[in-house]
Structures are given as C-alpha cells and as structure tokens.
Amino acid sequence: MESQGSQPRRRRRPARSCIECRRRKIRCDRNDPCTRCVSVDTRCTYKLYGDQPRSPLQSLEGTSRHSTLGTLAPSPSSHVQPIREPLPSRDHGQPLEPRATAGTPTPAGTSHHGLAFPQIHDEQPRRVQNSESAITDLLRRVQSLEQSSAQTPVHKLPETGREIFGRPSQPEDLQWIFAKTRVMRWSLWMATAKEFEPFLAFYTEATGKGKAETFKGAETKALLVQAGDLLQKCKHTARSIKTWRPSRSLSNPQLGLELPSREISDMMVNLYLQSFESTHRILHIPSFRADYQRYWNNPHNASNELRLKILLVIGIGSSLHKEENSDIGFRKSVHRWVYAAQAWLSGPLEKDRLSVSALQIDCLTILARQIFSIGADLVWTSMGSLLHKAMQINLHRDPKHLSGISVLQAEIRRRLWTTIIEMTAQSSLDSATPANIPESDTEAALNINDDEIDETTTVLQPHPKGTYTATSFQILLLESLPVRLRILHLLTSLSTQISYLDVLALSSELSNASGAYHSFMKENQSSSITPFHRNLLDYLVRRFMIPLHCHFTNKARTNPLFTFSVKVSLQTAMTIMSPEPDEGFSKLMVNGGGLFREGFWCAMAVIAIELVAQLEAQNIDGTLHRNFKYIMLLKQSVNDMIALSSERIRHGETNIKGHMFLSMILAKVEAVQTGADCELSIARSAKNSLEFTHSLLLAQADSSLLGIPNNAGFASGSSLDGSEGPGSGYDLDWDWDFLLPDAGFS
C-alpha cells in the first residue's frame, strides 16, 4: 500500500462537476462552460484532487485512466472485486451505458447498470493490458458520442421540462399595458398575439397611426384610405347614438319611474325569478312577492326603495323576453330605471341606504348594468363600494354572532354575502384587477327552498347536498369559489410569479369543480332546472379557464411543452360559443355586456388565434389541402362569431372592430386556401365589413330618435329594422383601439 506522504489520497468516486457547481452544491451538466456558470457569469473550471484545473474531456480521460490503473495494480489478494464506475454523460447527468458494437468486444462482467471490470489475477498481466486497451477504446467511443450529441438540437436545450414547468414567469412577460386610464383586460391582451400582427398593421395604417407601410399594392392602399374614412364615420355615428343616454342630460332622474301594466310587470317578474335568481340569490321570493302585492294595493304610497327594487326586477326580466313584445321605448325606460337606482344609491347616506334592502337594490343595479351594458366595464369599482357597505353592516360575520336576528334574516344575509363575493370575483376577472375579498366567517346558505322559511320559522332542517333546491346553484358556485379566487390571485397579484405547475394544478381543480356540478345536473333531472340555468352556471365557472392559460397559450407556438394550454383554451372557447340551445341565454349573449361580453371576446381571441396558427402550420408543411376538416371546423366557428357580432351591433353594440377583424381573419384563410393575394383580400374584407356595420349603426342611430318615453315609460315607436334599439349601447367602447399606443381618434 502506498504511503499517504508520497501521494495525496484520492476519492473513490472522482467528481465530475465543475468547481463552482460543487461549491454551490447544484447539478452540473459538465459542458465547458456549464450552463449554471454561464447563467451567473462565473468562470467555469474543472479540477480533480491533486491535479491542475482541466477541461471536462481531460478530466474524464485522466480520471478514468488514473483510477483504472491504480485499481488494476497487483495486490496481495488473489482477486480484485469488480468496480462499477459510470461514465459521465451530458444528458441530465445520467451515466452512459456502453453497448457492444461489431468489432469491439465487450469486457467480461459488463452489465446494463454500468461498466464492471474483469477479475484480475496477479499472475495475469496480459489480461490487465487487455483491460486497459478495452477501457481506452471505450473512452474513445464516449468522446465520439459526446461530440455527436453536442450537435443535436436537444442537447442545446439548457433546461429540462421539469425546470421549465417549475420556473416562474416574470411579471413583465404579461405585458401589462396602461391606456385609457385602465389596465388591459385578458381578452385584449390575448389579441396582441403575433398571429394578429397583419390585421393590427392594417388597422394602424388605416387610421394613420402606423409608421411603417406594410401594405404596398396600389389597390390595397386605396382600400386602406376607404377603410380609414369608414372607421371615422362609424366612430361619429357611435357617438351620436350615445347622446340620448340619461347620463348625458340633466333631467330629473325620478321621471319615468312608473311601473308598466300589471300584466307586463307580472310577466317580467316571473322571468327574473325563474332565471337570474337561481345563481344570484338576492331576494327571498315569498317576501318579495308580498312586497310586490303591497305595492299594487297602494302604488302611490310606496317608498322609493320598494319602487326601485321592483323596477329593477322587471327590467332584468325584460332582457329575456321575446323581442316582439318589448319595444325601443320600454328598453329606454329600463335604462332610466337603472340610472335612477344608481342615483339613489349615490345620494346622501341616510339610514335607509345602509341596510339589507339597499344592498339588494345595489346588487340588482350592478346585475342590470352588466346585462344592459350600462357602464359594465366599471363594475369592479362599484363592487368595491358594495363590498364595503356589506362589511359595514357585518355581512362578513356569520349571523350566529348577532343576537336577536330571525332565522329568515340570517339566511337572507348569508345568501346576499355569497352573491356579493361571487359578483366581486366575476368583476375582478373582467377588469384584470385583484378581487380584494376580506376575511369572513359567514357560513354557506342552507340547502332549502324559499317557501320552507318565513318570519315565524325557528328551526330549519336542510335537505341533503345532492337534493335540488332554490339555493343549490349558489352552493355549487360557492364550492368552486376558492379555486377561482386562487386563480385571480395568481393572475392579478404583483408579487406572485406564474409557474406552469401552478397553472396545471389550478386547471385540474377547476375541471373537477365543473365535473361536480355536471354530475349534480345529471342526478337531478328536475323540471325546475332549465337550459338557461345550466348554461349560466357553466359560463360563470368555466370562463376562468381561458385567462388562466392565456399566458402559456401564446408561448405554446414556440414551445410545444405548453400545448396543453392551447387544447384547454380551445375546448373552453368552443364550449362558450356553443351553449345548450336556449332562447333566453342566446339573448343574453347578444345583449349582455360586462362579464357576458368579456367571455365572448376571450373565446373569439382563442379560436381566431388557433385558426391562423393552424393555417400557417399546414401551409408550411404542405397539408393544407389534404387535412382541411379541422380548418373548416374553425372557419365555421369564426363565421358564427361574425354572425353574433352582427346581432350585437343590431341590438345596440357600438364596437364594430370585432366584426372587422374576424372578417379579415376569415379572408386571409380563404386567400391562402385559394392562392389569392392575402393583402388585397384582407383589405377588401375590412372595407366590406365596415360598410356593413356602418349601415347597422345608422339604423341604430335612426331608431334611437324614435320611441322617446313619456312619464309612464313607454313610447309608440320601433326600430327601423324591426330589432330592439340601443339596448346595449352603453359600453365604454373598449375595443381594438386599446391595443394601440395612441388610443382613440383625433
């Protein structure tokens, strides 16, 4: 045995990592320099005990030869135990497994776990030499493998899939944009995808905001000028439509607050109670019907509070009524009712403005604003005020802490608090701002029907969880609320970075929540559960999926590891755009603003991006005319969205850019399929779309001049095209202008 003084003691397993990675105790990929040292801008050196720093290849050869020769030296023992020493590799730090090849004998004792050297006898020096030759040959083969693997694209990837999934994305990756005094919402952020660049370039050039000339053809430039003129005309017409809004005048808000006839009122009240009240538990139905009857018994002595509550219920119910039974004058009256309620809530703070009844009016007002698109983009601001009012009367504390409160009032408070929290979460998603929901110990409402409780009730026996009651939908929404709030926190928090592992975990939880209420629907085939209920419940939960994945959906085009986000987003978008057939829900998607319009915009962006991406991919690989079924499916979805955009404009929408951009996308697809000029096709489709939508706006402007309501809230006019008037024309025109640095027209 050699003495310690003659030679430094060597480790049994030589270190393969560089000095810096060994010091930091992290995995080294053994490149020269390694990825870890490059990332921190540190000098990368390799060193063996007792040797000078050397490169990885020198370390490999020197270590292997030195340790092998030392091990193979003669010893007093008759046998040397096999030594298994894995050869280094650059692929995830795993040992290479030598394989026998033609003309190269594999040493005896070799196994798939590593290289096992043969047993050596002291009297067999020739076998020692053969072993040394075999090891030298193996080293030469390892070097050639490393050199060949270094030239492959996979080797150039600096990270593994696990590291990419776990690595948080920087906040600036989300491209927060502050324009028009607001943060850009998720649907508009998705519209900045590179697939939309040619369409945005056309828009910027048409409006004179683009600096570079992307479109060169003479005919295309002429169409650009015409499109710019049409955009100006559409903008001016939209402004003229908005001039009749109650907020633009100084008229008395109390005018026109008379209820319609009893027959119409009963019809609208029933529509509301059978639809929106299922998910937004605001009223106790028997108590409201008693108040409603009391109003009709003596309408002249009814308080403003009761009058406003009834008017809001009638107005919300009218949004689901058949078109031929509601004219433009009635819808204008509904808008004035909403403004009157908002004015009453914003008035001097009296005792009657801080009560459960006043909070019910506030919830009804915000719901009506979203249904009729009356300042729907500012609902999140109003929800903050409503949330503070609810906390001031202790709705965030469970009624069991309050003495002297009846069982009925306790249940109303629990339902109302849950509704306020749900509306806050929905508005937070729409505005891309934090939910700011406070700590609360209020319990969920009991699973009971409204007719099972009144002022005389002292003891309640709730139904089993799987039994359908009037509060079942609210309970189902509440069960999915924690995961949706975590999604909001992940998306809106300034200090939280997004990792794909978190997105996948939250996506799985949200899918499980969706499966839970779908199972509930299958188990309860009650006639009280309508397609409207199923569509609305599914929409309120499912629409959180697209913003959750939108960041990685855009990245999936360059990194296939995120393809799952594309799949989930596309499935969600298709589901949103293809709800269960129901006339009332279809009207809601046509007329609605706020959360209803935001879901439509998100779905539109996802489907349009997928269509353009698939078109470009199939055009490059030459399969466009052989595998066209998927493209045709996406084209049909875009056609459906164009039709929906047209209907929204007919019913009061003033934003025409969605229709124009969808038309341009469809024109590009058809141009690529037929081999036509893409630029010219895009320009023609934009011009045709603007001409069509401008005619719709003109008809809407003409109809807005008719049907001016009298004090009773009615008029004898109808829109020129037979449709309802500017029912949802109260939007703030958050449109594709918002994507551009100089928002708005000059």
Secondary structure, DSSP 4 states (H G I P E B T S, - for coil): ---TTTSPPPPSS---S-HHHHHHT------SS-HHHHHTT----B--TTS--B-HHHHHHHHHHHHHHHHTS--SSS-----B-PBP-SSTTPPB----BTTBPPPTT-BTTB-BPPP--TT-HHHHHHHHHHHHHHHHHHHHHHHHHTTSHHHH--S-HHHHHHSPBPGGGG---EETTEEPPHHHHHTTSGGGHHHHHHHHHHTT--SS-----HHHHHHHHHHHHHHHHHHHHHHHHGGGSGGGS---TTTT-----HHHHHHHHHHHHTTGGGTS--S-HHHHHHHHHHHHHSGGG--HHHHHHHHHHHHHHHTTS-GGG--HHHHHHHHHHHHHHHHHHTS---GGGSSHHHHHHHHHHHHHHHHTTSSGGGHHHHHHHHHHHHHHTTTTS-GGGSTT--HHHHHHHHHHHHHHHHHHHHHHHHHTS---PPP--PPPPPS--GGG--TT-----PPPTTS--TTHHHHHHHHHHHHHHHHHHHHH-SSPPB-HHHHHHHHHHHHHHHHHHHHHHHH---TT--HHHHHHHHHHHHTTHHHHHHHHHHHTTT-GGGHHHHHHHHHHHHHHHSPPP-HHHHHHHHH--THHHHHHHHHHHHHHHHHHHHHHHHHHHT-TTTS-HHHHHHHHHHHHHHHHHHHHHHTT----HHHHHHHHHHHHHHHHHHT--HHHHHHHHHHHHHHHHHHHHHHHHHHHTS----TTS--S---TTSS--STTTT-----GGGGSSS-S--
